[in-house]
Amino acid sequence: MNSHYDVVIIGGGMVGASLAMALKNTALKVAVIEPYPIPDARGEGYQPSYDARSTALSWGSRLVYQQLGLWEKLSEHVTPIKKIHVSDRGRFGATRLAAKDYHVEALGYVVPNEWIGMTLISALKTEPNVDFICPARVEGLKRSEQSTCITLSKQNPETGEYDLEPQSVTANLVVIADGGRSETCQKLGIEIQTESYGQHALVTNVTTSKHHGYEAFERFTENGPMAMLPLGESDGASVGCTDARCALVWTLPEDEIDAVMAMPDAEFMALLQTRFGYRLGKIEQVGTRHHYPLKLSQAAEQVRAGIVVVGNAAHALHPVAGQGYNLALRGVVALAELVSEAAGKGENIGALPVLQRYINGRYADQDKTILFSDKITRLFGDTSAGVGLLRDMGLVGLDILPGAKRLFARQAMGLGGTEAKISS
Ligand SMILES: Cc1cc2nc3c(=O)[nH]c(=O)nc-3n(C[C@H](O)[C@H](O)[C@H](O)COP(=O)(O)OP(=O)(O)OC[C@H]3O[C@@H](n4cnc5c(N)ncnc54)[C@H](O)[C@@H]3O)c2cc1C
């Protein structure tokens, strides 16, 4: 461990690790502080960001992974989304997007979070300018004119407590990437504005009698939206359907979640079948269920002198439109580009005017993406009859108006914001 770094990233989750990767080609010295051990080469070792969920990466995020030199590795375990079907349960409106209409191989890709983590971490381990400080916890931060001093305590391997002699490192730039309940933001008095959706996302994998055909289903029901994403490649012709599953993200009201989590598998599958319908045939098997409370949260400040807030710590979105990580990844690319350019010009990378340039360039994409996922959630969560009709008209309209549909598709593909940079 060095005592001074150009950039210290607090949080080695999907976003923090992506930023470290995006900085790898700069000459900057980077450290990642993480309270959990980094998973080993076999994926063993617990790390909450790389859990049992899967993430729908947009086409734009694929381009980012290509730029990072990680796409080849990542693509060993990705499932392409070739079509998206959006529908409203019990109503006539529906819209369909197809990759071929946009001249791309896929609208997006579904990847297990664990594999995203393994790909990022194993690449970072070989980077000489990136240090992992873990398992360690940040105890305090103190800003002076040129840098920030971070006091941290490392975990005692014998007791599991973070009670070893505190150490400190300094950094020109501290990036806070410690997730939606950011303790670091709290320590710095950065307010997180939170609005609960009064819903939980239930996440599990399901096997269906019909192959997913690389189609993702976004289905809105009166109790909340659900997404069924294709996961696994096998078409079932020679090896059975064991490899082809779907990743389910099912939004349920707060007062329903405990009962649905407690249901025996058979009862759960019957309820899911009723709400999702038979587009994928019969639901035959279900994996372990997990659930997450849903909120829209945004940090009141994303930059301060020497500090940037990114990822879920900066903005946590409703997962239904699959935009949170994709948005954060675009932010990470923009931050890495700006920091590298500023360092090249001899500027202090933690200076507020430099960081202000970063955030000014990010607001439009953030606002648009947050509006897209928040409005979709609220529009489809409204059960009043007039709104139902509006939704139908919206979905039908999207289906027949190529311009509107193209805009919707670009947002879903992660190309609504910084396409100029990432499509080169
Ligand atoms: C059900 C669900 C489905 C989703 N699906 C999609 C999708 O399909 N597409 C998409 O784009 N997005 C999706 N998202 C959003 C996506 O998961 C998040 O945007 C992403 O995980 C954010 O990553 P992060 O690294 O910012 O935060 P986290 O994943 O929370 O990671 C934070 C990291 O910081 C560490 N940490 C915590 N506290 C500290 C501390 N005090 N000091 C140091 N480190 C700390 C943690 O151990 C962890 O490693 C989904 C979210 C949910 C809930």
The ligand as an SDF file (V2000), in Angstrom:
LIG
                    3D

 53 58  0  0  0  0  0  0  0  0999 V2000
  -33.0710   -5.8900   -8.7840 C   0  0  0  0  0  0  0  0  0  0  0  0
  -32.1540   -4.9920   -9.5370 C   0  0  0  0  0  0  0  0  0  0  0  0
  -31.9230   -5.2160  -10.8890 C   0  0  0  0  0  0  0  0  0  0  0  0
  -31.1030   -4.3480  -11.6220 C   0  0  0  0  0  0  0  0  0  0  0  0
  -30.9310   -4.5650  -12.9630 N   0  0  0  0  0  0  0  0  0  0  0  0
  -30.1950   -3.6940  -13.6890 C   0  0  0  0  0  0  0  0  0  0  0  0
  -30.0590   -3.8640  -15.1030 C   0  0  0  0  0  0  0  0  0  0  0  0
  -30.5870   -4.8080  -15.6840 O   0  0  0  0  0  0  0  0  0  0  0  0
  -29.3040   -2.9490  -15.7910 N   0  0  0  0  0  0  0  0  0  0  0  0
  -28.7060   -1.8910  -15.1750 C   0  0  0  0  0  0  0  0  0  0  0  0
  -28.0600   -1.0790  -15.8500 O   0  0  0  0  0  0  0  0  0  0  0  0
  -28.8140   -1.7230  -13.8320 N   0  0  0  0  0  0  0  0  0  0  0  0
  -29.5390   -2.5800  -13.0880 C   0  0  0  0  0  0  0  0  0  0  0  0
  -29.6440   -2.4220  -11.7270 N   0  0  0  0  0  0  0  0  0  0  0  0
  -28.8730   -1.3400  -11.0800 C   0  0  0  0  0  0  0  0  0  0  0  0
  -27.4540   -1.7960  -10.7600 C   0  0  0  0  0  0  0  0  0  0  0  0
  -27.4910   -2.9940  -10.0340 O   0  0  0  0  0  0  0  0  0  0  0  0
  -26.7380   -0.7260   -9.9590 C   0  0  0  0  0  0  0  0  0  0  0  0
  -26.7530    0.4550  -10.7200 O   0  0  0  0  0  0  0  0  0  0  0  0
  -25.2900   -1.1110   -9.6580 C   0  0  0  0  0  0  0  0  0  0  0  0
  -25.2310   -2.2810   -8.9080 O   0  0  0  0  0  0  0  0  0  0  0  0
  -24.6190   -0.0020   -8.8710 C   0  0  0  0  0  0  0  0  0  0  0  0
  -23.3140   -0.3840   -8.5720 O   0  0  0  0  0  0  0  0  0  0  0  0
  -22.4420    0.4000   -7.4970 P   0  0  0  0  0  0  0  0  0  0  0  0
  -21.0600   -0.1510   -7.6440 O   0  0  0  0  0  0  0  0  0  0  0  0
  -22.6610    1.8590   -7.6310 O   0  0  0  0  0  0  0  0  0  0  0  0
  -23.0690    0.0230   -6.0950 O   0  0  0  0  0  0  0  0  0  0  0  0
  -23.0530   -1.3650   -5.3390 P   0  0  0  0  0  0  0  0  0  0  0  0
  -23.3020   -2.4660   -6.2810 O   0  0  0  0  0  0  0  0  0  0  0  0
  -23.9640   -1.2130   -4.1840 O   0  0  0  0  0  0  0  0  0  0  0  0
  -21.5450   -1.5080   -4.8070 O   0  0  0  0  0  0  0  0  0  0  0  0
  -21.0680   -0.7090   -3.7570 C   0  0  0  0  0  0  0  0  0  0  0  0
  -19.7210   -1.2530   -3.3140 C   0  0  0  0  0  0  0  0  0  0  0  0
  -19.2150   -0.4410   -2.2680 O   0  0  0  0  0  0  0  0  0  0  0  0
  -18.8130   -1.2460   -1.1680 C   0  0  0  0  0  0  0  0  0  0  0  0
  -19.0170   -0.4550    0.0530 N   0  0  0  0  0  0  0  0  0  0  0  0
  -20.1540   -0.3090    0.7830 C   0  0  0  0  0  0  0  0  0  0  0  0
  -19.9240    0.5030    1.8330 N   0  0  0  0  0  0  0  0  0  0  0  0
  -18.6120    0.8660    1.7640 C   0  0  0  0  0  0  0  0  0  0  0  0
  -17.7870    1.7010    2.5570 C   0  0  0  0  0  0  0  0  0  0  0  0
  -18.2390    2.3160    3.6580 N   0  0  0  0  0  0  0  0  0  0  0  0
  -16.4960    1.8630    2.1950 N   0  0  0  0  0  0  0  0  0  0  0  0
  -15.9980    1.2590    1.0900 C   0  0  0  0  0  0  0  0  0  0  0  0
  -16.7570    0.4590    0.2800 N   0  0  0  0  0  0  0  0  0  0  0  0
  -18.0490    0.2730    0.6270 C   0  0  0  0  0  0  0  0  0  0  0  0
  -19.7120   -2.4700   -1.2470 C   0  0  0  0  0  0  0  0  0  0  0  0
  -19.1270   -3.5700   -0.5660 O   0  0  0  0  0  0  0  0  0  0  0  0
  -19.7920   -2.6800   -2.7550 C   0  0  0  0  0  0  0  0  0  0  0  0
  -18.7050   -3.4030   -3.2360 O   0  0  0  0  0  0  0  0  0  0  0  0
  -30.4710   -3.2620  -10.9860 C   0  0  0  0  0  0  0  0  0  0  0  0
  -30.6760   -3.0450   -9.6120 C   0  0  0  0  0  0  0  0  0  0  0  0
  -31.5200   -3.8850   -8.8960 C   0  0  0  0  0  0  0  0  0  0  0  0
  -31.7490   -3.6240   -7.4360 C   0  0  0  0  0  0  0  0  0  0  0  0
  1  2  1  0
  2  3  1  0
  2 52  2  0
  3  4  2  0
  4  5  1  0
  4 50  1  0
  5  6  2  0
  6  7  1  0
  6 13  1  0
  7  8  2  0
  7  9  1  0
  9 10  1  0
 10 11  2  0
 10 12  1  0
 12 13  2  0
 13 14  1  0
 14 15  1  0
 14 50  1  0
 15 16  1  0
 16 17  1  0
 16 18  1  0
 18 19  1  0
 18 20  1  0
 20 21  1  0
 20 22  1  0
 22 23  1  0
 23 24  1  0
 24 25  2  0
 24 26  1  0
 24 27  1  0
 27 28  1  0
 28 29  2  0
 28 30  1  0
 28 31  1  0
 31 32  1  0
 32 33  1  0
 33 34  1  0
 33 48  1  0
 34 35  1  0
 35 36  1  0
 35 46  1  0
 36 37  1  0
 36 45  1  0
 37 38  2  0
 38 39  1  0
 39 40  1  0
 39 45  2  0
 40 41  1  0
 40 42  2  0
 42 43  1  0
 43 44  2  0
 44 45  1  0
 46 47  1  0
 46 48  1  0
 48 49  1  0
 50 51  2  0
 51 52  1  0
 52 53  1  0
M  END
$$$$
